Amino acid sequence: MKKKIPVIIDWLIKIFLVWLLVQFFLQTFVTFRLWWDGWFWKVVWLWKEIIILLFILLVWSWIFIAIKNKGFKDFYNELRKNSIFRFGIYFLATLIISFVLAVLVQGVWLGTYILSVKYDLLGFLIFLLWVGLAWYTPLLQNKYDTLYHSILKFTIFWGICWWLILYLVPWALSLFWYSRTSFEGTIWGNPPAVYYTEINRGLIRNQFLFERPISFWFFLIAFWPVFAFGYLRKQTRKYQILWTLGFWFLVFSTLSRAAMWVWLWETAIILLLVYWKYTKKILIYLWIPACIICLCWLWYFRDIFMRTHSNTWHIVLLAEWVKLGLEKPFAWWWAGYSWPASHQLCYDYEENERCDIIREINSKYEITTYGYNPENQYVQIFMEYWFLWLIPWLCCFIWLIWQGLKVAKDIVEELKKWKKADQKKLSQLYLIFWFGLWLLGLGIEWLVLHSFVDRMIVYPFMLLYWLVWWRNNNEENVE
């Protein structure tokens, strides 16, 4: 049985990566075509959380056995030598403080607390969990990043096909049980067949197999560097140009302003890192013309960027909750009653004092959703747990950023070797650097967005980040 455990874990991780991409599509089919619902199917759709729970139990059993064999003191001393130890301390502090504030101080139900942790902390737990699995099993023989290259190629090809369907025959998605009468923001109903730039009107936006256009573009720009450094860098110039244009088209098809800017910024950095010897030529013959073209293009498509709903509510919703928060500046309000947990909780409980406050705010601004969305990742967390929890949460986040950015020094040293540079090691360093840089970019975006709740992006992102981080810090264990 011990020999089978690594094989089972390997398959579970592959299932974890692949099925995250298609769950929303399949759930739509099962729920709105077959009309299979109820507690059984609610459990089925928690398959990813069940896999995570199984891994947690497995790692805890290994830890228990290690402590029993080595003794707690020797185990603790060995653990302290690893760089992940500090991140583990930050995570445990965040978990304990949140439990005390939510369950003991605020008095919320345990189920509410778990739902809050799912959206605020699970990304950090996944990174820590994969490290625990790799510690005890030879998982690094498997190239999960290579598997994800295939997933991204699948996404590019079929994402373009999906966009063509939206524009040419939008009613065709009704065959897959998407609805022409639903719009973005519809809760617990058939998902929209078409998303628009102004909720129910405007230009058509692509979202492929994801829940919303914003989730799709989060996915695209989070994994574009993984695709560029891990796959395209090894291909011919023809394939590089072809796949890059396909990727850009998908990003543009989401009609997201942030996605377009971030993708261009990412691509500029990727070109600088990969073709660093030609920096001057790239600047003169590519970047400057590209900037001029982009400015002209932005002017031509300016209607895309003047979206009244988005521009207004980013500010209004944030200001409203800051105002409400000042009423209880020290105890704050409650755990789980912020986006997206609040949508589930306030849908289930018709009579609830906390949900009544949210409904009052939504009614004031004619918002039809059940929960409250502050349009800010930090405010979402702050409004639930106050500074006592936000600070250790930020420590976890900053630690992950620093693990990526600190390899910049190693990249420079490797590049100094010119033709003798180890290309395999350089590719690995590029990826680690990028994961840290992208997390820093997300940190900036979170002032107006809340992407840490998007499981289809955060879960695989943390898994792949763990992989490249582990390889770099445990080279002797990697083939």
Legacy VTK file of the C-alpha trace (Angstrom):
# vtk DataFile Version 3.0
C-alpha trace
ASCII
DATASET POLYDATA
POINTS 479 float
0.000 0.000 0.000
2.877 2.371 0.783
4.151 2.000 -2.784
0.717 2.839 -4.177
0.310 6.071 -2.185
2.575 8.200 -4.471
0.749 6.849 -7.551
-2.660 7.657 -6.038
-1.501 11.150 -5.059
-0.123 11.676 -8.558
-3.472 10.839 -10.155
-5.417 12.953 -7.662
-3.234 15.974 -8.468
-3.753 15.463 -12.204
-7.519 15.199 -11.656
-7.311 18.306 -9.481
-5.661 20.307 -12.272
-7.815 19.127 -15.181
-11.272 19.055 -13.598
-10.896 22.513 -12.093
-11.097 23.824 -15.642
-14.306 22.018 -16.671
-16.321 21.884 -13.434
-18.434 24.972 -14.126
-19.443 23.664 -17.557
-20.295 20.193 -16.197
-22.123 21.597 -13.185
-24.289 23.669 -15.513
-25.177 20.533 -17.502
-25.998 18.394 -14.451
-27.944 21.097 -12.610
-29.910 22.753 -15.415
-30.245 19.948 -17.981
-30.554 16.801 -15.870
-31.978 18.751 -12.919
-29.906 16.712 -10.484
-29.600 18.702 -7.292
-29.762 18.224 -3.541
-27.252 17.473 -0.824
-25.634 14.570 -2.735
-24.665 16.765 -5.691
-23.576 19.569 -3.383
-21.073 17.089 -1.959
-20.030 15.960 -5.455
-19.211 19.546 -6.465
-16.976 19.788 -3.404
-14.702 17.090 -4.893
-11.703 19.451 -4.957
-12.131 20.345 -1.276
-12.505 16.626 -0.502
-9.181 15.918 -2.263
-7.573 18.717 -0.260
-9.006 17.235 2.965
-7.604 13.798 2.078
-4.171 15.340 1.512
-4.399 17.194 4.838
-5.162 13.946 6.686
-2.313 12.196 4.871
0.238 14.890 5.733
-0.924 14.995 9.357
-0.536 11.228 9.632
3.024 11.495 8.283
3.797 14.264 10.765
2.410 12.172 13.626
4.528 9.168 12.586
7.646 11.341 12.239
7.158 12.832 15.705
6.595 9.367 17.151
9.798 8.006 15.564
12.121 10.990 16.029
10.637 12.705 19.022
9.066 16.144 18.959
12.293 18.056 19.679
14.291 16.459 16.848
11.365 16.812 14.444
10.939 20.490 15.360
14.659 21.219 14.954
14.675 19.543 11.543
11.612 21.481 10.459
13.096 24.812 11.522
15.984 24.353 9.097
13.608 24.511 6.123
12.697 27.905 4.668
8.997 26.980 4.622
8.937 26.980 8.432
8.343 30.736 8.678
5.467 30.589 6.203
3.926 27.774 8.256
4.116 29.909 11.405
2.449 32.833 9.631
-0.308 30.540 8.360
-0.978 28.946 11.752
-1.117 32.375 13.382
-3.618 33.538 10.776
-5.743 30.422 11.267
-5.770 30.616 15.076
-6.485 34.354 15.228
-9.314 34.051 12.707
-10.895 31.208 14.691
-10.745 33.177 17.950
-12.172 36.352 16.368
-14.910 34.590 14.397
-16.138 31.766 16.619
-15.245 32.941 20.128
-15.534 36.736 19.856
-18.066 37.328 17.068
-20.008 34.147 17.786
-20.530 32.994 14.191
-21.372 29.381 13.403
-18.501 26.981 12.711
-19.856 26.394 9.182
-19.759 30.135 8.516
-16.170 30.297 9.722
-15.123 27.402 7.467
-16.773 29.111 4.483
-14.851 32.290 5.261
-11.555 30.380 5.502
-12.291 28.723 2.151
-12.324 32.076 0.371
-9.681 33.897 2.422
-7.063 31.270 3.301
-7.345 28.165 1.143
-4.830 29.401 -1.413
-2.133 29.613 1.265
-3.115 26.202 2.633
-2.698 24.606 -0.808
0.860 25.908 -1.149
1.724 24.609 2.331
-0.037 21.317 1.675
1.844 20.566 -1.547
5.121 21.190 0.282
4.025 18.664 2.905
3.197 16.077 0.235
6.514 16.567 -1.562
8.367 16.218 1.728
7.283 12.602 2.117
6.722 11.382 -1.450
8.802 11.530 -4.666
6.272 13.760 -6.438
8.868 15.789 -8.273
9.332 13.047 -10.859
6.008 14.243 -12.324
5.963 17.344 -14.492
2.649 18.956 -13.601
3.764 22.174 -15.264
4.092 20.218 -18.536
0.541 18.970 -18.070
-0.579 22.559 -17.644
1.056 23.534 -20.931
-1.356 21.113 -22.633
-4.259 22.623 -20.692
-3.287 26.105 -21.851
-3.036 25.015 -25.494
-6.503 23.472 -25.135
-7.752 26.749 -23.638
-6.378 28.870 -26.490
-7.881 26.747 -29.270
-11.311 26.135 -27.756
-11.498 29.591 -26.187
-11.346 31.106 -29.677
-14.019 28.656 -30.866
-16.221 29.657 -27.925
-15.820 33.350 -28.843
-16.831 32.631 -32.452
-19.969 30.893 -31.209
-20.815 33.889 -29.004
-20.583 36.287 -31.930
-22.024 34.184 -34.738
-24.683 32.026 -33.046
-25.039 33.070 -29.371
-28.265 31.063 -29.071
-26.169 27.875 -29.620
-24.946 28.002 -26.008
-28.541 27.429 -24.951
-27.968 23.854 -26.135
-25.473 23.565 -23.267
-28.067 24.987 -20.837
-26.718 28.509 -20.623
-29.466 31.150 -20.578
-30.027 34.115 -22.937
-32.158 35.827 -20.266
-29.594 35.673 -17.440
-26.981 38.391 -17.010
-23.824 38.850 -14.992
-24.670 38.947 -11.299
-27.499 36.403 -11.532
-27.277 34.124 -8.492
-28.399 30.468 -8.440
-29.807 30.353 -11.929
-28.716 29.250 -15.382
-25.434 31.036 -16.137
-25.588 33.706 -18.853
-25.045 32.528 -22.415
-23.511 35.926 -23.140
-21.719 38.439 -20.911
-21.733 42.133 -21.834
-19.572 45.136 -20.998
-22.527 46.869 -19.280
-24.075 43.877 -17.450
-27.056 43.420 -19.832
-25.999 45.450 -22.872
-22.918 46.586 -24.753
-20.205 44.478 -26.362
-20.028 40.689 -25.988
-17.323 39.360 -23.654
-15.678 35.927 -23.712
-15.540 33.714 -20.611
-15.056 30.239 -22.160
-15.591 27.509 -19.502
-15.269 29.893 -16.562
-17.912 31.536 -14.442
-17.336 35.116 -15.595
-15.083 37.065 -17.991
-13.107 38.343 -15.021
-12.312 34.760 -13.954
-11.244 33.896 -17.493
-8.836 36.799 -17.798
-7.430 36.138 -14.312
-6.654 32.646 -15.551
-5.099 33.809 -18.828
-2.736 36.421 -17.447
-1.809 34.331 -14.387
-0.569 31.466 -16.572
0.666 33.317 -19.654
4.239 33.523 -18.228
4.115 29.809 -17.329
3.206 29.078 -20.942
5.782 31.533 -22.347
8.747 30.484 -20.191
7.924 26.789 -19.937
6.686 26.039 -23.468
7.028 28.841 -26.029
10.634 29.590 -25.125
11.616 26.181 -26.530
9.610 26.477 -29.782
10.443 27.927 -33.211
9.853 31.629 -33.864
6.837 30.763 -36.054
5.106 28.864 -33.219
6.009 31.571 -30.703
4.314 34.242 -32.811
1.281 32.046 -33.584
0.564 31.033 -29.978
1.269 34.557 -28.696
-1.272 36.049 -31.110
-3.810 33.406 -30.090
-3.247 34.172 -26.421
-3.545 37.915 -27.029
-6.790 37.445 -28.922
-8.285 35.544 -25.966
-7.198 38.247 -23.522
-8.731 40.915 -25.767
-11.939 38.870 -26.161
-12.651 39.280 -22.419
-12.810 43.067 -23.048
-11.213 43.649 -19.672
-9.170 46.807 -19.349
-6.989 45.422 -16.572
-6.364 42.186 -18.490
-5.123 44.016 -21.580
-2.774 46.296 -19.690
-1.387 43.504 -17.509
-0.862 41.157 -20.471
1.110 43.830 -22.360
3.140 44.535 -19.232
3.811 40.810 -18.751
4.857 40.324 -22.360
7.248 43.268 -22.218
8.998 41.795 -19.154
9.101 38.305 -20.697
10.785 39.693 -23.822
13.292 41.570 -21.692
14.180 38.468 -19.666
14.377 36.013 -22.572
16.071 38.311 -25.107
18.072 40.416 -22.646
21.060 40.642 -25.041
18.871 42.527 -27.530
17.309 44.985 -25.085
18.247 48.071 -27.123
16.839 46.659 -30.366
13.678 45.488 -28.614
13.183 48.956 -27.148
13.699 50.798 -30.452
12.092 48.423 -32.934
9.378 46.783 -30.820
8.425 48.576 -27.604
8.214 52.141 -28.939
6.188 51.168 -32.066
4.047 48.870 -29.911
3.272 51.738 -27.503
2.231 53.991 -30.392
0.012 51.259 -31.858
-1.519 50.554 -28.435
-2.356 54.219 -27.868
-4.058 54.386 -31.269
-5.840 51.120 -30.583
-7.016 52.323 -27.157
-8.435 55.466 -28.720
-10.232 53.497 -31.416
-11.749 51.085 -28.864
-12.308 53.783 -26.204
-15.957 52.749 -25.749
-14.725 49.518 -24.148
-13.040 51.444 -21.369
-15.801 53.920 -20.546
-18.070 51.538 -18.637
-20.346 53.422 -16.276
-21.260 50.479 -14.057
-17.702 49.304 -13.415
-16.223 52.778 -13.006
-18.902 53.835 -10.530
-19.341 50.802 -8.309
-15.661 50.225 -7.612
-15.786 53.496 -5.681
-19.352 53.515 -4.341
-19.317 50.022 -2.810
-15.925 50.532 -1.204
-16.889 53.906 0.274
-20.145 52.512 1.652
-18.448 49.700 3.500
-15.700 51.937 4.893
-18.470 54.136 6.261
-20.212 51.128 7.815
-16.925 49.790 9.181
-16.184 53.003 11.061
-19.239 52.292 13.183
-17.292 49.390 14.761
-13.618 50.249 14.222
-12.253 47.799 16.812
-14.614 44.795 16.902
-15.496 45.122 13.180
-18.534 43.272 11.896
-18.435 39.535 11.190
-16.685 36.635 9.494
-18.065 35.283 6.242
-20.414 38.161 5.456
-18.378 39.590 2.617
-18.110 38.550 -1.017
-18.558 35.726 -1.995
-19.404 33.935 1.258
-22.066 36.563 2.016
-23.984 35.662 -1.156
-24.349 32.069 0.014
-25.091 32.904 3.644
-27.618 35.651 2.984
-29.374 33.522 0.387
-29.841 30.700 2.903
-30.966 32.858 5.837
-33.951 35.090 5.165
-34.096 36.506 8.688
-30.658 37.486 9.882
-29.539 40.772 11.437
-26.235 40.781 9.591
-27.865 39.982 6.251
-30.486 42.672 6.888
-27.694 45.253 7.033
-26.353 44.019 3.701
-29.830 44.096 2.158
-30.306 47.657 3.393
-27.086 48.758 1.672
-27.961 46.899 -1.543
-31.452 48.385 -1.569
-30.007 51.875 -1.192
-28.031 51.452 -4.414
-30.543 49.163 -6.195
-28.188 46.175 -6.086
-30.093 42.922 -6.620
-27.584 40.394 -5.219
-27.942 38.761 -1.806
-24.489 39.495 -0.413
-22.085 42.395 -0.293
-19.071 42.950 -2.514
-16.592 45.684 -1.474
-14.635 45.306 -4.758
-11.402 45.183 -2.764
-9.574 42.049 -1.550
-8.081 43.756 1.518
-11.326 45.378 2.611
-13.068 42.027 2.160
-10.702 40.495 4.709
-10.523 43.570 6.947
-14.282 43.859 7.198
-14.435 40.249 8.419
-11.582 40.067 10.928
-10.021 43.528 11.474
-6.279 44.315 11.668
-5.494 41.433 14.041
-6.066 38.988 11.180
-5.159 41.126 8.189
-1.549 41.529 9.369
-0.620 37.793 9.602
-2.555 37.224 6.347
-0.371 39.851 4.689
2.731 38.162 6.148
1.775 34.954 4.296
1.190 36.871 1.083
4.411 38.908 1.307
6.447 35.759 2.061
5.214 34.186 -1.193
6.047 37.351 -3.135
9.556 37.513 -1.669
10.292 33.862 -2.474
9.792 34.728 -6.132
11.455 38.131 -6.301
14.610 37.221 -4.385
15.824 34.933 -7.202
16.367 38.044 -9.365
19.926 38.088 -8.014
20.451 34.473 -9.139
19.069 35.325 -12.592
21.563 38.167 -12.976
24.452 35.923 -11.901
23.390 33.249 -14.383
23.050 35.764 -17.218
26.599 37.002 -16.589
27.850 33.609 -17.783
26.647 34.448 -21.312
26.844 31.326 -23.510
27.745 29.130 -20.531
24.500 29.911 -18.743
22.512 26.853 -17.696
19.311 27.257 -19.733
17.379 24.702 -17.677
18.255 26.459 -14.434
17.546 29.835 -16.040
14.059 28.715 -17.117
13.373 27.549 -13.571
14.558 30.856 -12.092
12.461 32.806 -14.600
9.342 30.925 -13.502
9.974 31.429 -9.788
10.643 35.108 -10.365
7.478 35.392 -12.373
5.249 33.773 -9.755
6.519 36.290 -7.206
6.153 39.200 -9.632
2.649 38.144 -10.597
1.606 37.891 -6.937
2.902 41.422 -6.494
0.794 42.461 -9.491
-2.234 40.741 -7.984
-1.596 42.611 -4.754
-1.949 45.872 -6.653
-5.030 44.677 -8.571
-6.686 43.670 -5.307
-7.277 47.341 -4.540
-10.179 47.129 -7.012
-10.643 43.353 -7.443
-10.850 40.143 -5.390
-9.232 37.361 -7.429
-8.102 35.333 -4.410
-11.581 33.782 -4.298
-11.358 32.371 -7.853
-10.630 28.705 -7.221
-9.946 27.852 -10.901
-7.006 30.271 -10.804
-5.737 30.262 -7.225
-5.690 26.477 -6.686
-3.567 25.525 -9.743
-1.485 28.707 -9.393
-0.402 27.744 -5.877
0.253 24.147 -6.956
2.538 25.198 -9.815
4.231 27.849 -7.687
4.960 25.155 -5.121
6.445 22.966 -7.861
8.983 25.475 -9.166
9.770 26.720 -5.654
10.371 23.164 -4.401
12.606 22.308 -7.360
14.735 25.362 -6.757
15.083 24.727 -3.024
15.550 20.955 -3.274
17.634 20.482 -6.406
19.297 17.373 -5.089
15.860 15.669 -5.032
15.049 16.498 -8.642
16.076 14.394 -11.607
LINES 1 480
479 0 1 2 3 4 5 6 7 8 9 10 11 12 13 14 15 16 17 18 19 20 21 22 23 24 25 26 27 28 29 30 31 32 33 34 35 36 37 38 39 40 41 42 43 44 45 46 47 48 49 50 51 52 53 54 55 56 57 58 59 60 61 62 63 64 65 66 67 68 69 70 71 72 73 74 75 76 77 78 79 80 81 82 83 84 85 86 87 88 89 90 91 92 93 94 95 96 97 98 99 100 101 102 103 104 105 106 107 108 109 110 111 112 113 114 115 116 117 118 119 120 121 122 123 124 125 126 127 128 129 130 131 132 133 134 135 136 137 138 139 140 141 142 143 144 145 146 147 148 149 150 151 152 153 154 155 156 157 158 159 160 161 162 163 164 165 166 167 168 169 170 171 172 173 174 175 176 177 178 179 180 181 182 183 184 185 186 187 188 189 190 191 192 193 194 195 196 197 198 199 200 201 202 203 204 205 206 207 208 209 210 211 212 213 214 215 216 217 218 219 220 221 222 223 224 225 226 227 228 229 230 231 232 233 234 235 236 237 238 239 240 241 242 243 244 245 246 247 248 249 250 251 252 253 254 255 256 257 258 259 260 261 262 263 264 265 266 267 268 269 270 271 272 273 274 275 276 277 278 279 280 281 282 283 284 285 286 287 288 289 290 291 292 293 294 295 296 297 298 299 300 301 302 303 304 305 306 307 308 309 310 311 312 313 314 315 316 317 318 319 320 321 322 323 324 325 326 327 328 329 330 331 332 333 334 335 336 337 338 339 340 341 342 343 344 345 346 347 348 349 350 351 352 353 354 355 356 357 358 359 360 361 362 363 364 365 366 367 368 369 370 371 372 373 374 375 376 377 378 379 380 381 382 383 384 385 386 387 388 389 390 391 392 393 394 395 396 397 398 399 400 401 402 403 404 405 406 407 408 409 410 411 412 413 414 415 416 417 418 419 420 421 422 423 424 425 426 427 428 429 430 431 432 433 434 435 436 437 438 439 440 441 442 443 444 445 446 447 448 449 450 451 452 453 454 455 456 457 458 459 460 461 462 463 464 465 466 467 468 469 470 471 472 473 474 475 476 477 478
